[in-house]
Amino acid sequence: MIGALRLFVGLLIAQTIAYVALSVYARRVRRRKLEDRWDEKGKTGNKDAFVERGLRAYDNSLRRKLILGVYIVPWVAIASVIYVVNYL
C-alpha cells in the first residue's frame, strides 16, 4: 500500500512539472505568434495591448484547457489497467 502511495505521489509531482512546463511553453508560443502577426500585418498602435488581449483570449480558450489532460489521461489509463487486470 505504501508503495502504491509513493508511486501516485511521484506521478502527481511529475504531472505538475509537465503541466507547468507545457503551460509556459504554450503561452510563449502564443505570444510569439501574436507578435509575428502584429509585425506581419504592419499594424499601428500599441503592440503590447494587442498581445495582452490575445493572451487573455488564449487563457479562456479550449486549447489552454486541453493541457489539463496531463493530469487526466494517466489516471484514466491507470484506472483502466487496474480494472482490466482485476475484473476481466
Number of C-alpha atoms within 10 A of each C-alpha: 6 7 8 9 10 11 12 13 12 12 15 16 12 13 18 15 13 15 17 12 11 16 16 12 12 16 15 13 12 16 17 13 14 20 16 12 13 17 12 9 8 9 11 8 8 9 13 12 10 14 19 13 12 16 17 10 11 17 13 10 11 9 11 15 12 10 16 15 12 17 16 12 11 14 15 11 11 11 12 12 12 12 11 10 9 8 7 6
